């Protein structure tokens, strides 16, 4: 049986307007910018950093997402 993972998604402006607080580990995808943020369960969306794959500026926890 295959598992299904759902990702919260929306345009950057819609997410900024709603400003949800994603659950810890919840991935949120900006469909118009193709950027990701990951919730910590307490920080509102607009205050979360974008994740980074290590190639430039951004959050330092991109590698933790891959291996945790």
C-alpha positions in Angstrom: 0.0 0.0 0.0 1.4 3.4 -1.0 1.5 6.3 1.4 0.2 9.7 0.4 1.7 12.9 1.7 -0.2 16.1 1.4 1.5 19.5 1.5 -0.3 22.7 2.4 -0.1 25.0 -0.6 -1.2 28.3 -1.9 0.2 31.5 -3.5 2.6 33.5 -1.5 0.1 36.3 -1.1 -2.8 34.0 -0.1 -0.5 32.3 2.5 0.7 35.7 3.8 -2.9 36.9 4.1 -4.0 33.8 6.0 -0.8 33.6 8.0 -1.4 30.1 9.4 0.7 28.4 12.0 1.8 25.1 10.4 2.1 22.1 12.6 5.6 20.9 13.5 7.1 19.3 10.4 4.2 20.4 8.1 5.5 21.5 4.7 4.0 24.6 3.1 4.6 25.2 -0.7 4.2 28.6 -2.4 2.8 27.5 -5.7 3.7 30.8 -7.5 7.3 31.1 -6.2 8.1 27.4 -5.8 9.5 28.0 -2.3 9.0 25.9 0.8 8.6 26.5 4.5 8.3 24.0 7.3 6.3 24.6 10.4 7.5 24.2 13.9 4.0 24.2 15.5 4.4 27.7 17.1 5.6 30.2 14.5 3.2 31.9 12.2 3.8 31.3 8.5 5.1 34.8 7.7 7.8 34.5 10.4 9.1 31.1 9.2 12.3 31.0 7.1 12.3 29.4 3.6 14.1 26.1 3.5 17.4 25.9 1.7 19.2 23.1 0.0 22.5 24.5 1.2 23.5 26.4 -1.9 22.8 29.9 -0.7 21.2 32.0 2.0 18.2 30.7 3.8 17.3 28.4 6.6 20.0 26.1 8.0 17.6 23.2 8.6 17.2 22.1 5.0 19.5 19.1 5.5 17.7 18.1 8.7 14.5 17.7 6.7 16.3 15.2 4.5 17.7 13.1 7.3 15.5 13.4 10.3 
